Amino acid sequence: MYRFCKFLHLLGLTLFLGSIFGHIVAGALAGTPGDAAFVAARAQIVQATRLLTLPGLGLLLISGVGMSASARVSPFKIGWLAAHVGAAGLILINTAAFVVPAGVRALALAKAGEFGDALSGALLTEDGFGAANVSLALAAIALGLYKPVLFRRQAAQ
């Protein structure tokens, strides 16, 4: 069971990070606001978020719970795992509260032909919080790979 959950975890990571890098490329190739290609790229980013990024994040979270359960490990007792779960929680909150709404708002503004400050703000929000997600994901990967000893408990005296 653990190995199957680990496979699903890696699949979720591939979907999540791979789609984000796809968003970056689509955004870079989109042209300037006002171009038809820009609106199409924004639509592609929103669609890829729904079909790849969010399912990948969900698969990461569910498979992580499955790995912990099958290994009978509590994330609250192992420092690196607690930090790993904390990073996942921050990514989830960041995605739901900032990244996805900003992407949807940017698409709506682009479709409406509003290429001013509101669109710039939505794109800046999506880019900034998206970069935070990538940084948190890379930190979570490092924690999972290296499993550093964190939060050592002091021996009772």
C-alpha positions as CSV (number, residue, x, y, z in Angstrom):
1,M,0.0,0.0,0.0
2,Y,2.8,2.4,0.9
3,R,4.6,2.0,-2.5
4,F,1.3,2.5,-4.4
5,C,0.7,5.7,-2.4
6,K,4.2,6.8,-3.1
7,F,3.7,6.2,-6.8
8,L,0.5,8.3,-6.6
9,H,2.4,11.0,-4.7
10,L,5.0,11.2,-7.4
11,L,2.3,11.3,-10.1
12,G,0.6,14.1,-8.2
13,L,3.9,16.0,-7.9
14,T,4.4,15.6,-11.7
15,L,1.0,16.9,-12.5
16,F,1.2,19.8,-10.0
17,L,4.7,21.1,-10.8
18,G,4.6,20.2,-14.5
19,S,1.4,22.1,-15.1
20,I,2.9,25.1,-13.2
21,F,5.9,25.1,-15.5
22,G,3.4,24.8,-18.4
23,H,1.6,27.9,-17.1
24,I,4.9,29.8,-17.1
25,V,5.7,28.9,-20.7
26,A,2.1,29.7,-21.8
27,G,2.3,33.1,-20.1
28,A,5.7,33.9,-21.6
29,L,4.5,33.1,-25.1
30,A,1.1,34.8,-24.7
31,G,2.1,38.0,-26.2
32,T,0.8,41.3,-24.9
33,P,-2.6,42.0,-23.4
34,G,-5.0,42.8,-26.2
35,D,-3.7,40.1,-28.5
36,A,-6.0,37.2,-29.3
37,A,-3.1,34.9,-28.3
38,F,-3.1,36.5,-24.9
39,V,-6.8,35.6,-24.2
40,A,-6.2,32.1,-25.6
41,A,-3.2,31.6,-23.3
42,R,-5.1,32.8,-20.3
43,A,-7.9,30.4,-21.1
44,Q,-5.4,27.6,-21.5
45,I,-3.8,28.4,-18.1
46,V,-7.2,28.3,-16.4
47,Q,-8.2,25.1,-18.1
48,A,-4.8,23.4,-17.2
49,T,-5.2,24.6,-13.6
50,R,-8.6,22.8,-13.4
51,L,-7.5,19.7,-15.2
52,L,-3.9,19.2,-14.0
53,T,-2.8,21.6,-11.2
54,L,-5.7,21.1,-8.9
55,P,-6.0,17.3,-9.4
56,G,-2.3,17.0,-9.0
57,L,-2.5,18.9,-5.7
58,G,-5.4,16.8,-4.5
59,L,-3.5,13.6,-5.4
60,L,-0.5,14.8,-3.5
61,L,-2.5,15.5,-0.4
62,I,-4.5,12.2,-0.5
63,S,-1.5,10.0,-1.3
64,G,0.5,11.8,1.4
65,V,-2.2,10.9,4.0
66,G,-2.2,7.3,2.6
67,M,1.5,7.0,3.0
68,S,1.4,8.2,6.5
69,A,-1.5,5.9,7.4
70,S,0.1,2.8,5.8
71,A,3.4,3.5,7.4
72,R,1.7,4.3,10.7
73,V,3.6,7.5,11.0
74,S,2.3,10.6,12.6
75,P,3.4,13.9,11.0
76,F,3.1,15.5,14.4
77,K,5.9,13.4,15.9
78,I,8.5,13.7,13.2
79,G,9.9,17.2,12.6
80,W,10.7,17.0,8.9
81,L,7.3,15.5,8.2
82,A,5.5,18.1,10.2
83,A,7.3,20.8,8.1
84,H,6.5,18.9,4.9
85,V,2.8,18.7,5.8
86,G,2.9,22.4,6.8
87,A,4.3,23.4,3.4
88,A,1.6,21.3,1.8
89,G,-1.1,23.1,3.8
90,L,0.4,26.5,2.9
91,I,0.4,25.5,-0.8
92,L,-3.3,24.4,-0.6
93,I,-4.3,27.7,1.1
94,N,-2.2,29.8,-1.2
95,T,-3.7,28.0,-4.3
96,A,-7.3,28.3,-3.2
97,A,-7.2,31.8,-1.8
98,F,-4.9,33.6,-4.3
99,V,-3.6,31.7,-7.3
100,V,-6.8,30.2,-8.7
101,P,-9.0,33.3,-8.1
102,A,-6.4,35.6,-9.7
103,G,-6.1,33.4,-12.7
104,V,-9.9,33.3,-13.2
105,R,-10.1,37.0,-12.7
106,A,-7.3,37.6,-15.3
107,L,-9.1,35.5,-17.8
108,A,-12.4,37.3,-17.2
109,L,-10.7,40.7,-17.6
110,A,-8.9,39.6,-20.7
111,K,-12.1,38.3,-22.3
112,A,-13.8,41.6,-21.4
113,G,-11.1,43.5,-23.1
114,E,-10.0,45.2,-19.8
115,F,-6.2,45.4,-20.1
116,G,-5.5,48.0,-17.5
117,D,-4.5,48.0,-13.8
118,A,-7.0,45.4,-12.8
119,L,-5.5,42.8,-15.2
120,S,-2.0,43.8,-14.2
121,G,-2.9,43.3,-10.6
122,A,-4.5,39.9,-11.2
123,L,-1.4,38.8,-13.2
124,L,0.9,40.1,-10.5
125,T,-1.0,38.2,-7.8
126,E,-1.0,35.0,-9.8
127,D,2.7,35.3,-10.6
128,G,3.7,36.2,-7.0
129,F,1.7,33.6,-5.2
130,G,2.5,31.0,-7.9
131,A,6.2,31.6,-7.3
132,A,5.6,31.1,-3.6
133,N,3.9,27.8,-4.4
134,V,6.9,26.7,-6.5
135,S,9.3,27.7,-3.7
136,L,7.2,25.9,-1.1
137,A,6.9,22.8,-3.3
138,L,10.7,22.7,-3.8
139,A,11.2,23.0,0.0
140,A,8.7,20.2,0.6
141,I,10.6,18.0,-1.9
142,A,13.9,18.7,-0.2
143,L,12.4,17.8,3.2
144,G,11.0,14.6,1.8
145,L,14.3,13.6,0.1
146,Y,16.7,14.6,2.9
147,K,14.5,14.1,6.0
148,P,16.6,16.4,8.2
149,V,16.3,16.1,11.9
150,L,14.1,19.1,13.0
151,F,12.6,20.2,16.3
152,R,14.7,17.9,18.5
153,R,13.2,17.4,21.9
154,Q,15.2,18.2,24.9
155,A,15.7,15.3,27.4
156,A,13.9,15.8,30.7
157,Q,16.3,16.7,33.5
